[in-house]
Amino acid sequence: MEPIPESLWVIRQQQERGDTNLSVWLRRISRQIERIVPECVGFSLGSFVDGITYTLVSTSLDVAALDAVQYLDGGPCVKAVHEGETIENINDALSEDEWQLYARSSAARGIASSLTLPLITRDGTVIGTVNLYAGTPDAFRGREERLARAIGASAVDAVANSDLTFRTRLTAQKGPQIFEDQYDIDIAIGILAQQRGIDVALARERLRRAARQAGVTEGEAARAVRAGLPDGADEE
């Protein structure tokens, strides 16, 4: 499996800055997943650390068909997002027959099953999720434990067929913008901390609050901070 263009762009940016760990991990995990589940045609890592989703797909997958996938009304989670509802127990929602019927009826071409595994640290902190996608209905059945061990995830909280539309790929396409926003935000926070004589945590909160009050994104607020400096001043 290979990264989609947007994920590849982010990975290369990280490598240019000396961070090769993620690239190595994704490649290694990709090979292990394919050995355990040969029918697997794609997987996504949703990182709660940097807020970016990384997606790799098999060359056998009809990527053009996936580009046409749209969010559809009717699913429990989609309905909750649209109407501002909160799902207290996501496992209960995803196990309903209604959700299973919805998921299968709206499945993306080439995707017949999916498996979601949370990434949890030893102290119990959830740092991300891994979503796996296969071209056959029962590709992951009975393999959850092996996959969880290979990925370093929890099989106890595994959820089957919650994303047959491969929505995580659409999220991954936003990776470059999220990456660039975070770069601007980090620089703006440093500028604010230095100019105001405050610590980084307070500078981050002030930037966040300013963005919220102005009705703009944090990335836009950060770029406004940078734009207020003389050329090159934020690169010293």
Backbone as CSV, one residue per row, in Angstrom:
resi,resn,N_x,N_y,N_z,CA_x,CA_y,CA_z,C_x,C_y,C_z
1,MET,0.834,-1.186,0.000,0.000,0.000,0.000,0.876,1.246,0.000
2,GLU,0.400,2.281,-0.665,1.146,3.518,-0.794,0.315,4.693,-0.287
3,PRO,0.971,5.736,0.237,0.232,6.900,0.734,-0.492,7.617,-0.405
4,ILE,-1.678,8.159,-0.115,-2.350,8.998,-1.095,-1.527,10.277,-1.225
5,PRO,-1.679,11.034,-2.316,-0.814,12.206,-2.545,-0.746,13.180,-1.378
6,GLU,-1.896,13.459,-0.756,-1.903,14.423,0.351,-1.107,13.921,1.548
7,SER,-1.253,12.633,1.854,-0.497,12.057,2.973,0.992,12.003,2.653
8,LEU,1.313,11.699,1.393,2.713,11.648,0.980,3.356,13.018,1.122
9,TRP,2.623,14.074,0.788,3.139,15.435,0.907,3.490,15.748,2.360
10,VAL,2.577,15.414,3.275,2.822,15.687,4.691,4.016,14.879,5.194
11,ILE,4.082,13.615,4.821,5.185,12.758,5.248,6.522,13.325,4.781
12,ARG,6.570,13.785,3.531,7.812,14.344,3.004,8.200,15.632,3.720
13,GLN,7.204,16.444,4.071,7.494,17.660,4.832,8.096,17.318,6.179
14,GLN,7.562,16.285,6.814,8.077,15.868,8.111,9.502,15.332,7.986
15,GLN,9.744,14.584,6.906,11.085,14.040,6.688,12.099,15.158,6.472
16,GLU,11.706,16.210,5.756,12.613,17.326,5.509,12.993,18.032,6.804
17,ARG,12.124,17.899,7.809,12.397,18.520,9.102,13.030,17.532,10.084
18,GLY,13.440,16.385,9.551,14.174,15.425,10.370,13.346,14.381,11.067
19,ASP,12.024,14.378,10.856,11.157,13.400,11.521,10.823,12.268,10.543
20,THR,11.506,11.145,10.702,11.291,9.994,9.815,10.529,8.866,10.508
21,ASN,10.233,9.030,11.786,9.614,7.953,12.558,8.270,7.525,11.989
22,LEU,7.410,8.496,11.648,6.078,8.167,11.157,6.154,7.426,9.836
23,SER,7.002,7.887,8.930,7.136,7.245,7.628,7.554,5.788,7.783
24,VAL,8.533,5.548,8.645,9.008,4.179,8.879,7.894,3.333,9.489
25,TRP,7.168,3.894,10.447,6.080,3.160,11.112,4.985,2.798,10.119
26,LEU,4.576,3.741,9.295,3.504,3.482,8.329,3.899,2.377,7.349
27,ARG,5.121,2.418,6.866,5.588,1.390,5.932,5.621,0.021,6.593
28,ARG,6.131,-0.016,7.818,6.235,-1.297,8.528,4.855,-1.868,8.819
29,ILE,3.960,-1.023,9.316,2.611,-1.478,9.631,1.875,-1.922,8.380
30,SER,2.093,-1.213,7.286,1.449,-1.575,6.024,1.813,-2.994,5.606
31,ARG,3.102,-3.323,5.719,3.541,-4.667,5.345,2.948,-5.725,6.268
32,GLN,2.899,-5.435,7.560,2.347,-6.402,8.508,0.854,-6.617,8.288
33,ILE,0.138,-5.546,8.027,-1.302,-5.653,7.776,-1.565,-6.519,6.550
34,GLU,-0.808,-6.303,5.493,-0.999,-7.071,4.258,-0.677,-8.541,4.455
35,ARG,0.277,-8.843,5.340,0.579,-10.247,5.615,-0.557,-10.913,6.386
36,ILE,-1.137,-10.188,7.323,-2.212,-10.755,8.142,-3.528,-10.801,7.376
37,VAL,-3.809,-9.741,6.609,-5.063,-9.651,5.851,-4.731,-9.280,4.404
38,PRO,-4.463,-10.272,3.556,-4.123,-9.990,2.159,-5.219,-9.223,1.416
39,GLU,-6.463,-9.329,1.911,-7.576,-8.651,1.251,-7.649,-7.162,1.581
40,CYS,-6.801,-6.700,2.493,-6.829,-5.303,2.906,-6.400,-4.405,1.745
41,VAL,-7.198,-3.367,1.472,-6.914,-2.484,0.337,-6.589,-1.062,0.780
42,GLY,-6.639,-0.805,2.081,-6.306,0.529,2.542,-6.380,0.638,4.048
43,PHE,-5.673,1.603,4.600,-5.812,1.877,6.023,-5.470,3.336,6.288
44,SER,-6.045,3.858,7.359,-5.811,5.247,7.753,-5.396,5.308,9.211
45,LEU,-4.438,6.160,9.489,-4.051,6.474,10.860,-4.554,7.870,11.169
46,GLY,-5.447,7.972,12.132,-5.917,9.271,12.570,-5.186,9.639,13.843
47,SER,-4.264,10.590,13.758,-3.438,10.954,14.912,-4.094,12.060,15.721
48,PHE,-4.268,11.812,17.026,-4.789,12.838,17.915,-3.663,13.762,18.379
49,VAL,-2.432,13.412,18.044,-1.279,14.198,18.461,-1.121,15.434,17.575
50,ASP,-1.123,15.225,16.251,-0.974,16.364,15.341,-2.262,16.707,14.597
51,GLY,-3.329,15.934,14.852,-4.613,16.229,14.236,-4.713,15.872,12.768
52,ILE,-3.744,15.121,12.262,-3.711,14.776,10.840,-4.050,13.302,10.648
53,THR,-4.787,13.006,9.577,-5.075,11.627,9.203,-4.196,11.251,8.017
54,TYR,-3.554,10.095,8.111,-2.679,9.598,7.054,-3.317,8.353,6.443
55,THR,-3.413,8.310,5.117,-4.073,7.190,4.454,-3.165,6.538,3.419
56,LEU,-3.132,5.192,3.438,-2.418,4.414,2.440,-3.421,3.515,1.748
57,VAL,-3.279,3.352,0.442,-4.204,2.514,-0.308,-3.442,1.569,-1.231
58,SER,-4.094,0.464,-1.555,-3.537,-0.508,-2.486,-3.742,-0.025,-3.910
59,THR,-2.827,-0.397,-4.783,-2.965,-0.015,-6.192,-4.164,-0.694,-6.832
60,SER,-4.691,-1.740,-6.186,-5.850,-2.441,-6.739,-7.162,-1.720,-6.455
61,LEU,-7.123,-0.735,-5.558,-8.343,-0.029,-5.173,-8.707,1.008,-6.226
62,ASP,-9.999,1.127,-6.507,-10.487,2.102,-7.476,-10.547,3.469,-6.804
63,VAL,-9.426,4.189,-6.850,-9.344,5.470,-6.163,-10.287,6.491,-6.766
64,ALA,-10.476,6.450,-8.072,-11.383,7.399,-8.717,-12.787,7.266,-8.167
65,ALA,-13.195,6.025,-7.869,-14.530,5.808,-7.318,-14.617,6.378,-5.906
66,LEU,-13.535,6.270,-5.146,-13.542,6.804,-3.787,-13.665,8.325,-3.789
67,ASP,-13.123,8.981,-4.818,-13.201,10.433,-4.886,-14.645,10.909,-4.993
68,ALA,-15.531,10.020,-5.447,-16.924,10.394,-5.627,-17.754,10.159,-4.371
69,VAL,-17.142,9.546,-3.342,-17.886,9.245,-2.122,-18.257,10.549,-1.411
70,GLN,-19.493,10.676,-1.001,-19.960,11.849,-0.289,-20.562,11.409,1.042
71,TYR,-20.572,12.303,2.008,-21.256,12.005,3.255,-22.750,11.904,2.970
72,LEU,-23.390,10.860,3.497,-24.816,10.634,3.258,-25.585,10.774,4.561
73,ASP,-26.768,11.394,4.486,-27.619,11.504,5.662,-28.205,10.142,5.988
74,GLY,-28.491,9.916,7.270,-29.172,8.678,7.642,-28.432,7.839,8.639
75,GLY,-27.096,7.883,8.649,-26.343,7.079,9.598,-26.367,7.703,10.976
76,PRO,-26.312,6.913,12.007,-26.362,7.432,13.383,-25.311,8.487,13.681
77,CYS,-24.055,8.230,13.294,-23.002,9.187,13.610,-23.125,10.450,12.773
78,VAL,-23.487,10.290,11.506,-23.650,11.441,10.634,-24.792,12.305,11.133
79,LYS,-25.894,11.683,11.527,-27.035,12.405,12.053,-26.652,13.172,13.308
80,ALA,-25.869,12.549,14.158,-25.465,13.203,15.403,-24.654,14.454,15.119
81,VAL,-23.755,14.368,14.129,-22.924,15.520,13.790,-23.781,16.645,13.239
82,HIS,-24.713,16.292,12.320,-25.548,17.305,11.694,-26.452,18.002,12.699
83,GLU,-26.959,17.257,13.687,-27.933,17.813,14.601,-27.337,18.218,15.943
84,GLY,-26.007,18.083,16.052,-25.353,18.509,17.279,-25.567,17.578,18.442
85,GLU,-25.940,16.334,18.170,-26.172,15.380,19.244,-24.857,14.790,19.720
86,THR,-24.860,14.287,20.933,-23.681,13.624,21.492,-23.978,12.155,21.684
87,ILE,-23.095,11.298,21.171,-23.247,9.859,21.360,-22.439,9.467,22.579
88,GLU,-23.124,9.061,23.643,-22.438,8.734,24.888,-21.609,7.470,24.763
89,ASN,-22.124,6.479,24.057,-21.421,5.207,23.901,-21.382,4.853,22.428
90,ILE,-20.250,5.146,21.787,-20.167,4.948,20.349,-20.305,3.489,19.960
91,ASN,-19.879,2.568,20.831,-20.009,1.154,20.509,-21.476,0.744,20.397
92,ASP,-22.326,1.318,21.278,-23.751,1.016,21.190,-24.315,1.498,19.870
93,ALA,-23.928,2.698,19.460,-24.470,3.260,18.227,-24.025,2.459,17.015
94,LEU,-22.762,2.047,17.013,-22.227,1.357,15.849,-22.670,-0.091,15.770
95,SER,-23.210,-0.636,16.844,-23.611,-2.034,16.821,-25.069,-2.205,16.418
96,GLU,-25.779,-1.120,16.244,-27.189,-1.214,15.895,-27.366,-1.754,14.483
97,ASP,-28.434,-2.522,14.310,-28.729,-3.067,12.990,-28.937,-1.951,11.973
98,GLU,-29.536,-0.848,12.445,-29.781,0.284,11.547,-28.481,0.802,10.958
99,TRP,-27.453,0.926,11.837,-26.167,1.431,11.358,-25.529,0.464,10.373
100,GLN,-25.587,-0.843,10.669,-24.980,-1.829,9.779,-25.620,-1.791,8.389
101,LEU,-26.934,-1.658,8.360,-27.628,-1.582,7.071,-27.231,-0.318,6.331
102,TYR,-27.166,0.786,7.057,-26.774,2.050,6.449,-25.360,1.965,5.881
103,ALA,-24.453,1.425,6.680,-23.052,1.365,6.265,-22.874,0.545,5.001
104,ARG,-23.539,-0.596,4.939,-23.380,-1.455,3.774,-24.037,-0.849,2.525
105,SER,-25.158,-0.168,2.711,-25.856,0.400,1.560,-25.092,1.567,0.951
106,SER,-24.236,2.226,1.770,-23.495,3.384,1.282,-22.011,3.082,1.097
107,ALA,-21.640,1.814,1.063,-20.238,1.420,0.969,-19.597,1.933,-0.317
108,ALA,-18.347,2.324,-0.184,-17.591,2.760,-1.347,-17.251,1.557,-2.216
109,ARG,-17.103,1.807,-3.500,-16.755,0.720,-4.409,-15.419,0.099,-4.012
110,GLY,-15.399,-1.210,-3.876,-14.175,-1.912,-3.513,-13.996,-2.107,-2.031
111,ILE,-14.896,-1.545,-1.206,-14.813,-1.692,0.242,-15.999,-2.532,0.722
112,ALA,-15.705,-3.715,1.272,-16.768,-4.606,1.745,-16.742,-4.775,3.266
113,SER,-15.671,-4.362,3.907,-15.600,-4.449,5.369,-14.563,-3.465,5.872
114,SER,-14.736,-3.054,7.120,-13.761,-2.154,7.748,-13.607,-2.540,9.214
115,LEU,-12.495,-2.133,9.789,-12.230,-2.406,11.197,-11.545,-1.189,11.791
116,THR,-12.072,-0.702,12.908,-11.503,0.453,13.585,-10.889,0.018,14.906
117,LEU,-9.623,0.369,15.108,-8.889,0.004,16.317,-8.304,1.259,16.953
118,PRO,-8.556,1.487,18.247,-7.977,2.654,18.907,-6.523,2.400,19.301
119,LEU,-5.706,3.435,19.194,-4.319,3.371,19.642,-4.268,3.930,21.056
120,ILE,-3.860,3.098,21.999,-3.897,3.477,23.404,-2.521,3.274,24.036
121,THR,-2.051,4.288,24.756,-0.766,4.188,25.438,-0.908,3.325,26.688
122,ARG,0.212,3.003,27.323,0.188,2.145,28.513,-0.576,2.771,29.668
123,ASP,-0.637,4.107,29.690,-1.371,4.752,30.786,-2.847,4.950,30.449
124,GLY,-3.282,4.389,29.299,-4.697,4.439,28.943,-5.115,5.621,28.094
125,THR,-4.164,6.434,27.653,-4.483,7.594,26.823,-4.678,7.176,25.371
126,VAL,-5.788,7.589,24.775,-6.044,7.295,23.366,-5.332,8.352,22.527
127,ILE,-4.385,7.932,21.709,-3.597,8.874,20.918,-3.964,8.851,19.438
128,GLY,-4.921,7.987,19.071,-5.327,7.937,17.670,-6.153,6.704,17.370
129,THR,-6.506,6.556,16.114,-7.241,5.374,15.670,-6.659,4.881,14.355
130,VAL,-6.783,3.590,14.135,-6.411,3.004,12.853,-7.658,2.389,12.251
131,ASN,-7.976,2.798,11.023,-9.108,2.241,10.296,-8.582,1.394,9.146
132,LEU,-9.020,0.136,9.092,-8.593,-0.791,8.053,-9.759,-1.068,7.106
133,TYR,-9.448,-1.241,5.832,-10.481,-1.457,4.814,-10.113,-2.650,3.939
134,ALA,-11.111,-3.504,3.658,-10.853,-4.702,2.855,-11.917,-4.864,1.780
135,GLY,-11.585,-5.666,0.772,-12.489,-5.862,-0.356,-13.416,-7.048,-0.214
136,THR,-13.332,-7.775,0.905,-14.214,-8.913,1.151,-14.935,-8.722,2.483
137,PRO,-16.160,-9.260,2.618,-16.982,-9.003,3.805,-16.399,-9.486,5.127
138,ASP,-15.709,-10.602,5.144,-15.235,-11.180,6.401,-13.718,-11.137,6.543
139,ALA,-13.084,-10.187,5.894,-11.621,-10.145,5.865,-10.994,-10.031,7.250
140,PHE,-11.638,-9.313,8.172,-11.033,-9.061,9.476,-11.528,-9.991,10.571
141,ARG,-12.542,-10.785,10.273,-13.131,-11.646,11.295,-12.117,-12.681,11.779
142,GLY,-11.915,-12.745,13.075,-10.981,-13.689,13.670,-9.533,-13.229,13.633
143,ARG,-9.286,-12.064,13.023,-7.915,-11.561,12.914,-7.703,-10.291,13.742
144,GLU,-8.699,-9.914,14.489,-8.626,-8.665,15.252,-7.449,-8.628,16.229
145,GLU,-7.239,-9.729,16.942,-6.168,-9.770,17.936,-4.795,-9.646,17.287
146,ARG,-4.582,-10.379,16.210,-3.290,-10.326,15.510,-3.028,-8.930,14.965
147,LEU,-4.061,-8.323,14.403,-3.904,-6.976,13.863,-3.595,-5.980,14.972
148,ALA,-4.313,-6.111,16.077,-4.096,-5.191,17.196,-2.669,-5.294,17.715
149,ARG,-2.155,-6.506,17.842,-0.779,-6.684,18.320,0.220,-6.084,17.340
150,ALA,-0.023,-6.274,16.059,0.902,-5.766,15.036,0.921,-4.245,15.007
151,ILE,-0.240,-3.645,15.234,-0.370,-2.196,15.154,-0.035,-1.520,16.474
152,GLY,-0.196,-2.261,17.571,-0.040,-1.666,18.889,-1.315,-1.007,19.338
153,ALA,-2.443,-1.644,18.979,-3.759,-1.092,19.290,-4.503,-2.006,20.254
154,SER,-5.759,-1.642,20.532,-6.598,-2.427,21.432,-7.679,-3.149,20.653
155,ALA,-7.679,-4.489,20.741,-8.702,-5.277,20.064,-10.003,-5.287,20.848
156,VAL,-9.922,-4.998,22.141,-11.116,-5.011,22.997,-12.137,-3.995,22.518
157,ASP,-11.652,-2.842,22.060,-12.538,-1.769,21.634,-12.684,-1.694,20.119
158,ALA,-12.385,-2.783,19.423,-12.487,-2.798,17.967,-13.945,-2.643,17.527
159,VAL,-14.154,-1.908,16.448,-15.490,-1.702,15.894,-15.473,-2.122,14.426
160,ALA,-16.384,-3.021,14.050,-16.435,-3.533,12.681,-17.419,-2.734,11.831
161,ASN,-17.025,-2.502,10.599,-17.898,-1.936,9.556,-18.516,-0.590,9.910
162,SER,-17.768,0.245,10.617,-18.293,1.567,10.955,-17.991,2.602,9.876
163,ASP,-17.113,2.263,8.915,-16.757,3.235,7.882,-16.556,2.551,6.536
164,LEU,-17.624,1.998,5.994,-17.528,1.343,4.693,-17.458,2.358,3.552
165,THR,-17.668,3.634,3.853,-17.552,4.671,2.823,-16.132,5.215,2.712
166,PHE,-15.230,4.725,3.592,-13.828,5.169,3.586,-13.752,6.692,3.778
167,ARG,-14.506,7.197,4.751,-14.514,8.639,5.010,-13.158,9.149,5.471
168,THR,-12.361,8.287,6.102,-11.074,8.757,6.609,-10.163,9.235,5.489
169,ARG,-10.386,8.717,4.278,-9.568,9.165,3.146,-9.866,10.626,2.814
170,LEU,-11.136,11.007,2.945,-11.510,12.395,2.713,-10.871,13.296,3.769
171,THR,-10.822,12.802,4.998,-10.183,13.558,6.072,-8.684,13.706,5.810
172,ALA,-8.073,12.641,5.296,-6.634,12.671,5.015,-6.293,13.692,3.941
173,GLN,-7.222,13.961,3.046,-6.968,14.931,1.984,-6.790,16.344,2.534
174,LYS,-7.223,16.566,3.771,-7.056,17.879,4.407,-5.717,17.994,5.119
175,GLY,-4.928,16.925,5.088,-3.664,16.894,5.825,-2.716,18.043,5.527
176,PRO,-2.463,18.366,4.255,-1.522,19.456,3.960,-1.940,20.789,4.580
177,GLN,-3.225,21.110,4.529,-3.675,22.373,5.111,-3.515,22.378,6.628
178,ILE,-3.839,21.242,7.256,-3.678,21.144,8.715,-2.208,21.290,9.092
179,PHE,-1.344,20.654,8.302,0.093,20.710,8.565,0.604,22.147,8.454
180,GLU,0.208,22.845,7.391,0.664,24.214,7.194,0.097,25.139,8.275
181,ASP,-1.161,24.912,8.648,-1.756,25.716,9.723,-0.965,25.550,11.014
182,GLN,-0.614,24.296,11.332,0.111,24.041,12.580,1.482,24.692,12.572
183,TYR,2.111,24.721,11.400,3.418,25.377,11.272,3.285,26.864,11.576
184,ASP,2.274,27.512,11.005,2.038,28.933,11.257,1.673,29.184,12.714
185,ILE,0.863,28.278,13.277,0.446,28.424,14.671,1.649,28.341,15.606
186,ASP,2.538,27.385,15.369,3.722,27.232,16.221,4.594,28.490,16.188
187,ILE,4.749,29.064,14.975,5.565,30.276,14.850,4.888,31.446,15.556
188,ALA,3.569,31.590,15.351,2.830,32.696,15.970,2.873,32.614,17.497
189,ILE,2.781,31.402,18.014,2.843,31.225,19.472,4.205,31.668,20.002
190,GLY,5.252,31.311,19.273,6.591,31.737,19.679,6.735,33.257,19.664
191,ILE,6.147,33.878,18.646,6.204,35.335,18.532,5.477,35.989,19.703
192,LEU,4.262,35.505,19.989,3.468,36.074,21.076,4.159,35.896,22.425
193,ALA,4.720,34.721,22.638,5.398,34.444,23.909,6.571,35.390,24.110
194,GLN,7.322,35.630,23.021,8.491,36.503,23.123,8.083,37.959,23.287
195,GLN,7.105,38.406,22.485,6.698,39.805,22.524,6.016,40.178,23.843
196,ARG,5.179,39.270,24.356,4.400,39.575,25.551,5.076,39.112,26.844
197,GLY,6.164,38.375,26.726,6.861,37.888,27.910,6.038,36.876,28.688
198,ILE,5.332,35.993,27.953,4.490,34.980,28.591,4.970,33.597,28.167
199,ASP,4.479,32.561,28.867,4.904,31.216,28.500,4.116,30.731,27.295
200,VAL,4.578,29.630,26.712,3.995,29.111,25.472,2.540,28.697,25.665
201,ALA,2.227,28.092,26.800,0.854,27.645,27.052,-0.121,28.816,27.048
202,LEU,0.253,29.915,27.669,-0.613,31.089,27.699,-0.713,31.728,26.321
203,ALA,0.401,31.746,25.584,0.386,32.301,24.232,-0.549,31.496,23.339
204,ARG,-0.521,30.189,23.490,-1.403,29.319,22.705,-2.872,29.611,23.021
205,GLU,-3.183,29.754,24.295,-4.554,30.035,24.697,-5.024,31.389,24.183
206,ARG,-4.139,32.397,24.216,-4.513,33.721,23.720,-4.760,33.709,22.218
207,LEU,-3.959,32.971,21.481,-4.168,32.856,20.039,-5.491,32.159,19.756
208,ARG,-5.759,31.096,20.500,-7.007,30.359,20.333,-8.214,31.249,20.632
209,ARG,-8.117,32.013,21.708,-9.220,32.885,22.100,-9.424,34.012,21.075
210,ALA,-8.323,34.558,20.580,-8.415,35.632,19.592,-9.068,35.136,18.300
211,ALA,-8.706,33.922,17.897,-9.296,33.353,16.681,-10.792,33.148,16.856
212,ARG,-11.162,32.644,18.032,-12.580,32.386,18.302,-13.375,33.687,18.306
213,GLN,-12.842,34.717,18.927,-13.543,35.997,19.000,-13.647,36.678,17.637
214,ALA,-12.643,36.451,16.792,-12.646,37.069,15.463,-13.434,36.247,14.443
215,GLY,-13.807,35.042,14.831,-14.549,34.192,13.920,-13.707,33.635,12.786
216,VAL,-12.403,33.423,13.050,-11.505,32.855,12.046,-10.867,31.595,12.614
217,THR,-10.179,30.847,11.787,-9.481,29.669,12.257,-8.193,30.074,12.965
218,GLU,-7.635,29.164,13.742,-6.371,29.456,14.413,-5.257,29.675,13.400
219,GLY,-5.318,28.929,12.292,-4.317,29.109,11.247,-4.373,30.512,10.660
220,GLU,-5.581,31.023,10.431,-5.737,32.373,9.887,-5.257,33.418,10.892
221,ALA,-5.578,33.210,12.162,-5.117,34.135,13.197,-3.598,34.132,13.284
222,ALA,-3.007,32.942,13.177,-1.554,32.824,13.244,-0.898,33.549,12.076
223,ARG,-1.478,33.416,10.892,-0.903,34.099,9.728,-1.030,35.617,9.858
224,ALA,-2.083,36.081,10.531,-2.232,37.514,10.778,-1.126,38.016,11.704
225,VAL,-0.778,37.195,12.707,0.309,37.552,13.615,1.629,37.646,12.853
226,ARG,1.875,36.668,12.006,3.117,36.663,11.228,3.160,37.821,10.240
227,ALA,2.007,38.165,9.664,1.946,39.236,8.667,2.250,40.583,9.298
228,GLY,2.094,40.693,10.595,2.350,41.970,11.260,3.813,42.223,11.571
229,LEU,4.670,41.277,11.218,6.106,41.436,11.479,6.847,41.894,10.229
230,PRO,7.996,42.532,10.392,8.833,42.886,9.231,9.235,41.608,8.502
231,ASP,9.455,41.705,7.203,9.831,40.539,6.395,11.032,39.825,7.001
232,GLY,10.852,38.515,7.208,11.956,37.679,7.682,12.148,37.696,9.180
233,ALA,11.402,38.549,9.891,11.621,38.664,11.333,11.261,37.404,12.075
234,ASP,10.279,36.649,11.558,9.851,35.428,12.253,10.717,34.234,11.904
235,GLU,11.743,34.443,11.097,12.614,33.339,10.697,13.992,33.463,11.338
236,GLU,14.151,34.501,12.163,15.460,34.689,12.807,15.711,33.642,13.870
